[in-house]
Amino acid sequence: MSSSSLTRRSALLAGAGLAGAAMLQSREATAAPSGRGWDRSYSGGPDRAASPPAEPDRDYRPTMTPGGATAPWKVVDGVKVYHLVAEEVEHEFAPDMKARCWGYNGRVHGPTIEAVEGDRVRVYVTNRLSAPTTVHWHGIFLPNGMDGVGGLNQRAIAPGETFRYEWTFRQSGTFMYHSHHDEMTQMAMGLMGMIVVHPRKEPADEQVDRDFVIMLGEWKVVPGASKPDPNEMTDFNLLTMNAKAFPGTVPLVCKTGDRVRIRLGNLSAMDHHPIHLHGYYFKVVATDGGRLPRSAQWPETTVLVPTGSTRTVEFVADAPGDWAMHCHMTHHVMNQMGHEIPNMIGVDMGQTEKKARHVVPGYMAMGKDGMGDMAQMGMAIPDNSIPMVGARGPFDYITMGGMFTIVKVRDELPADGSDPGWYVNPPGTVADTATTDELRRDGIVV
């Protein structure tokens, strides 16, 4: 082989090597852009020694679950010990509307489990149901055998048995718990709850004055029935916040100037929920994957909470008033009687009404002008059901129900922190009938 051919071959090999290196470098750049490579761990990292059990009001500000409760705990040899009892519960969704559901510790949904990053926790689960069950700790980093998937990570908890789950929290944020055995039935019956894990040392500029926890849910309870229907897939007729439908929901009470955090979890069977707050914008600050860096937070007035996820928002309550907060899927602010009814909008029912009154004195056709007036008619409804919408408000009837509540912001609050009642608007700040002079002044012809 000549020296010229060796030189040419060496040059080709060198060129190929450079080209390969360039391709590899390009691939690495694509896989790991500058400043964003692979995280060191996606499961919380190695287990670590537990920190001393954190105390409320000393190490963290406790959350509030409107209409719900926080799970009690005690410390045994440096471990926080909780006890959940799965059992049948008679639950009130709204005044005069109850159903036999499944819950924990005598309530639906179960109590919020609250702890602090670094806490060692031990949760006993007693099964008083007629069926086996488990508990899955949704989004929590823990040993595989504590994950709670029946048949995969453990055997199911038989009726009458008590199981022990134990781990050390290696993360902070908003999470959930629920049955992971016969999920379609057991979650639809109510076996779920929220988990809040506070940072061990929360930065001062991230601390809040009010920290609310809300679980979003959906149910099928046929009017007159005594239990939810777990087989429903499309027409959920009871949409809830902390298992309450308006007017059974509990308001979020704040003082003017409070820094407010709202943690939203969604374990609805089939639906996402766009939760909209009136009067404010907020910032989306966290998902169930953790808190977002400040540069990645974004302003919204509506946050979409996908099923199986949590979202956390924060804002400053600087505008006094009674502000609506609700799901913006319009069928999700209706109750039972607003589902599966014929569309009569715009239909002239005059002749039908006259004929019907010969058989049913006082008969009135319903729905020809929409559904807004139907809740006030005093019409008979099936036992154990509630009107399709709302309740009496300070001005008129509130024609919304279901996944609807009120954020009540006041300059002064009752000493016991209770519901301050309806907001009294300053003179001249309420929309009302336009006067003839006003119309003439502004050139409005009606």
TAQUI-V92180 format. One record per residue. N is the residue number from 1. RES is the residue in one small letter. SS is DSSP state (H for helix, E for strand, L for the rest). D_FIRST is the distance of its C-alpha to the first C-alpha in Angstrom with 2 decimals. Layout:
# TAQUI-V92180
N & RES & SS & D_FIRST
N & RES & SS & D_FIRST
This chain:
# TAQUI-V92180
1 & m & L & 0.00
2 & s & L & 3.83
3 & s & H & 6.70
4 & s & H & 8.37
5 & s & H & 6.62
6 & l & H & 7.12
7 & t & H & 10.48
8 & r & H & 11.28
9 & r & H & 10.72
10 & s & H & 12.80
11 & a & H & 15.33
12 & l & H & 15.77
13 & l & H & 16.34
14 & a & H & 18.67
15 & g & H & 20.46
16 & a & H & 21.00
17 & g & H & 22.36
18 & l & H & 24.67
19 & a & H & 25.82
20 & g & H & 26.56
21 & a & H & 28.45
22 & a & H & 30.38
23 & m & H & 31.35
24 & l & H & 32.47
25 & q & H & 34.42
26 & s & H & 36.02
27 & r & H & 36.99
28 & e & H & 38.54
29 & a & H & 40.42
30 & t & H & 41.76
31 & a & H & 42.79
32 & a & L & 44.43
33 & p & L & 45.69
34 & s & L & 46.58
35 & g & L & 49.71
36 & r & L & 49.87
37 & g & L & 47.69
38 & w & L & 48.63
39 & d & L & 51.98
40 & r & L & 52.10
41 & s & L & 54.40
42 & y & L & 55.80
43 & s & L & 58.47
44 & g & L & 60.22
45 & g & L & 58.01
46 & p & L & 58.98
47 & d & L & 62.64
48 & r & L & 64.53
49 & a & L & 67.88
50 & a & L & 70.82
51 & s & L & 72.68
52 & p & L & 76.47
53 & p & L & 78.17
54 & a & L & 78.67
55 & e & L & 82.21
56 & p & E & 83.36
57 & d & L & 84.79
58 & r & L & 83.34
59 & d & L & 79.61
60 & y & E & 79.48
61 & r & L & 81.73
62 & p & L & 82.56
63 & t & L & 81.88
64 & m & E & 84.52
65 & t & L & 84.27
66 & p & L & 86.94
67 & g & L & 89.01
68 & g & L & 87.04
69 & a & L & 86.80
70 & t & E & 84.55
71 & a & L & 84.06
72 & p & L & 85.95
73 & w & L & 84.20
74 & k & E & 85.09
75 & v & E & 83.17
76 & v & E & 82.94
77 & d & L & 81.17
78 & g & L & 79.08
79 & v & E & 78.14
80 & k & E & 79.51
81 & v & E & 81.08
82 & y & E & 81.73
83 & h & E & 83.38
84 & l & E & 82.88
85 & v & E & 85.23
86 & a & E & 84.18
87 & e & E & 87.39
88 & e & E & 89.28
89 & v & E & 90.74
90 & e & E & 93.31
91 & h & E & 91.66
92 & e & E & 93.30
93 & f & E & 90.96
94 & a & E & 93.73
95 & p & L & 97.53
96 & d & L & 99.06
97 & m & E & 95.69
98 & k & E & 94.50
99 & a & E & 92.30
100 & r & E & 91.45
101 & c & E & 87.87
102 & w & E & 85.62
103 & g & E & 84.97
104 & y & E & 84.68
105 & n & L & 87.56
106 & g & L & 90.12
107 & r & E & 88.42
108 & v & L & 86.06
109 & h & L & 83.48
110 & g & L & 82.96
111 & p & L & 83.44
112 & t & E & 80.70
113 & i & E & 78.88
114 & e & E & 78.44
115 & a & E & 76.50
116 & v & E & 74.30
117 & e & L & 70.63
118 & g & L & 70.45
119 & d & L & 73.60
120 & r & E & 73.50
121 & v & E & 75.34
122 & r & E & 76.81
123 & v & E & 78.06
124 & y & E & 80.34
125 & v & E & 80.62
126 & t & E & 83.71
127 & n & E & 83.87
128 & r & L & 87.39
129 & l & L & 86.25
130 & s & L & 86.81
131 & a & L & 83.04
132 & p & L & 80.06
133 & t & E & 78.15
134 & t & L & 75.46
135 & v & L & 74.63
136 & h & E & 71.23
137 & w & E & 70.66
138 & h & E & 68.93
139 & g & L & 66.16
140 & i & L & 66.79
141 & f & L & 64.09
142 & l & L & 65.33
143 & p & L & 64.38
144 & n & H & 63.38
145 & g & H & 66.44
146 & m & H & 68.74
147 & d & L & 67.40
148 & g & L & 70.22
149 & v & L & 68.68
150 & g & E & 70.90
151 & g & L & 69.13
152 & l & L & 65.77
153 & n & L & 66.60
154 & q & E & 70.07
155 & r & L & 72.80
156 & a & L & 75.35
157 & i & E & 78.46
158 & a & L & 81.27
159 & p & L & 84.73
160 & g & L & 86.54
161 & e & L & 83.44
162 & t & E & 82.24
163 & f & E & 78.56
164 & r & E & 77.09
165 & y & E & 74.11
166 & e & E & 72.83
167 & w & E & 70.11
168 & t & E & 69.57
169 & f & L & 69.08
170 & r & L & 65.68
171 & q & L & 66.12
172 & s & L & 68.81
173 & g & E & 69.77
174 & t & E & 71.67
175 & f & E & 71.13
176 & m & E & 73.12
177 & y & E & 74.14
178 & h & E & 75.07
179 & s & L & 75.43
180 & h & L & 72.22
181 & h & L & 74.05
182 & d & L & 75.27
183 & e & H & 74.34
184 & m & H & 75.70
185 & t & H & 79.15
186 & q & H & 79.32
187 & m & H & 77.93
188 & a & H & 80.07
189 & m & L & 83.05
190 & g & L & 82.28
191 & l & L & 80.30
192 & m & E & 78.34
193 & g & E & 78.64
194 & m & E & 76.93
195 & i & E & 75.18
196 & v & E & 75.08
197 & v & E & 73.06
198 & h & E & 73.73
199 & p & L & 71.30
200 & r & L & 72.18
201 & k & L & 72.61
202 & e & L & 72.90
203 & p & L & 72.37
204 & a & H & 75.65
205 & d & H & 74.50
206 & e & H & 73.69
207 & q & L & 77.07
208 & v & L & 79.56
209 & d & L & 83.32
210 & r & E & 83.34
211 & d & E & 80.74
212 & f & E & 81.47
213 & v & E & 79.88
214 & i & E & 80.12
215 & m & E & 78.83
216 & l & E & 78.70
217 & g & E & 79.66
218 & e & E & 80.80
219 & w & E & 83.21
220 & k & L & 84.95
221 & v & L & 88.61
222 & v & L & 90.74
223 & p & L & 94.09
224 & g & L & 96.58
225 & a & L & 93.96
226 & s & L & 93.88
227 & k & L & 90.15
228 & p & L & 86.85
229 & d & L & 84.99
230 & p & L & 81.49
231 & n & L & 80.35
232 & e & L & 80.50
233 & m & L & 77.22
234 & t & L & 78.28
235 & d & L & 81.85
236 & f & L & 82.35
237 & n & L & 85.85
238 & l & E & 86.08
239 & l & E & 83.63
240 & t & E & 84.05
241 & m & E & 83.32
242 & n & L & 83.77
243 & a & L & 85.27
244 & k & E & 87.99
245 & a & L & 88.62
246 & f & E & 90.55
247 & p & L & 93.42
248 & g & L & 92.62
249 & t & L & 89.72
250 & v & L & 90.37
251 & p & L & 89.85
252 & l & E & 87.45
253 & v & E & 89.81
254 & c & E & 88.52
255 & k & E & 90.11
256 & t & L & 89.39
257 & g & L & 86.47
258 & d & E & 85.00
259 & r & E & 81.26
260 & v & E & 80.75
261 & r & E & 77.99
262 & i & E & 78.06
263 & r & E & 75.83
264 & l & E & 75.51
265 & g & E & 74.28
266 & n & E & 74.06
267 & l & L & 74.33
268 & s & L & 75.76
269 & a & L & 74.85
270 & m & L & 73.42
271 & d & L & 73.86
272 & h & L & 72.36
273 & h & E & 74.96
274 & p & E & 74.79
275 & i & E & 77.25
276 & h & E & 78.89
277 & l & E & 81.03
278 & h & L & 83.62
279 & g & L & 84.42
280 & y & L & 81.23
281 & y & L & 77.51
282 & f & E & 75.66
283 & k & E & 72.17
284 & v & E & 70.01
285 & v & E & 69.03
286 & a & E & 67.71
287 & t & E & 66.54
288 & d & L & 66.57
289 & g & L & 63.07
290 & g & E & 64.60
291 & r & E & 65.88
292 & l & L & 64.06
293 & p & L & 63.05
294 & r & H & 65.52
295 & s & H & 62.89
296 & a & H & 62.41
297 & q & L & 66.13
298 & w & E & 67.57
299 & p & E & 71.10
300 & e & E & 72.75
301 & t & L & 76.22
302 & t & E & 75.01
303 & v & E & 72.56
304 & l & E & 71.12
305 & v & E & 71.30
306 & p & L & 69.18
307 & t & L & 70.46
308 & g & L & 69.20
309 & s & E & 68.61
310 & t & E & 70.39
311 & r & E & 70.59
312 & t & E & 72.32
313 & v & E & 73.89
314 & e & E & 75.75
315 & f & E & 78.20
316 & v & E & 81.18
317 & a & E & 84.51
318 & d & L & 86.01
319 & a & L & 87.98
320 & p & L & 91.15
321 & g & E & 92.05
322 & d & E & 91.58
323 & w & E & 88.06
324 & a & E & 86.86
325 & m & E & 83.65
326 & h & E & 82.63
327 & c & E & 80.00
328 & h & L & 79.42
329 & m & L & 79.02
330 & t & H & 82.51
331 & h & H & 83.27
332 & h & H & 82.54
333 & v & H & 85.65
334 & m & L & 87.93
335 & n & L & 89.63
336 & q & H & 90.49
337 & m & H & 92.96
338 & g & H & 90.54
339 & h & L & 88.34
340 & e & L & 88.63
341 & i & L & 91.53
342 & p & L & 92.02
343 & n & L & 91.27
344 & m & L & 94.66
345 & i & L & 93.70
346 & g & L & 95.87
347 & v & L & 97.80
348 & d & L & 101.55
349 & m & L & 103.18
350 & g & H & 106.75
351 & q & H & 108.18
352 & t & H & 106.37
353 & e & H & 107.81
354 & k & H & 111.35
355 & k & H & 111.13
356 & a & H & 109.53
357 & r & H & 112.31
358 & h & H & 114.84
359 & v & H & 113.05
360 & v & L & 111.59
361 & p & L & 113.84
362 & g & L & 111.94
363 & y & L & 108.67
364 & m & L & 106.02
365 & a & L & 102.82
366 & m & L & 99.81
367 & g & L & 96.50
368 & k & L & 97.50
369 & d & L & 96.86
370 & g & L & 94.04
371 & m & L & 94.18
372 & g & L & 95.27
373 & d & L & 98.98
374 & m & H & 98.81
375 & a & H & 98.52
376 & q & H & 101.85
377 & m & L & 103.89
378 & g & L & 105.01
379 & m & L & 104.03
380 & a & L & 104.07
381 & i & L & 100.67
382 & p & L & 99.76
383 & d & L & 100.42
384 & n & L & 97.72
385 & s & L & 95.97
386 & i & L & 95.89
387 & p & L & 96.24
388 & m & L & 93.15
389 & v & L & 92.96
390 & g & L & 94.11
391 & a & E & 97.17
392 & r & E & 99.77
393 & g & L & 98.45
394 & p & L & 100.37
395 & f & L & 100.73
396 & d & L & 100.32
397 & y & E & 98.64
398 & i & E & 94.91
399 & t & L & 93.35
400 & m & L & 90.23
401 & g & L & 89.72
402 & g & E & 86.96
403 & m & L & 84.05
404 & f & E & 86.06
405 & t & E & 87.34
406 & i & E & 88.59
407 & v & E & 87.33
408 & k & E & 90.57
409 & v & E & 90.21
410 & r & E & 93.34
411 & d & L & 94.33
412 & e & L & 96.46
413 & l & L & 96.09
414 & p & L & 98.64
415 & a & L & 98.78
416 & d & L & 97.66
417 & g & L & 94.65
418 & s & L & 96.09
419 & d & L & 95.84
420 & p & L & 97.51
421 & g & L & 98.76
422 & w & L & 98.21
423 & y & L & 97.18
424 & v & L & 99.96
425 & n & L & 98.47
426 & p & L & 99.74
427 & p & L & 102.21
428 & g & L & 100.66
429 & t & L & 97.24
430 & v & L & 97.80
431 & a & L & 97.08
432 & d & L & 100.41
433 & t & L & 102.35
434 & a & L & 102.07
435 & t & L & 105.44
436 & t & H & 106.88
437 & d & H & 106.74
438 & e & H & 103.06
439 & l & H & 102.21
440 & r & H & 104.28
441 & r & H & 102.75
442 & d & L & 99.18
443 & g & L & 99.90
444 & i & L & 99.14
445 & v & L & 100.92
446 & v & L & 101.37
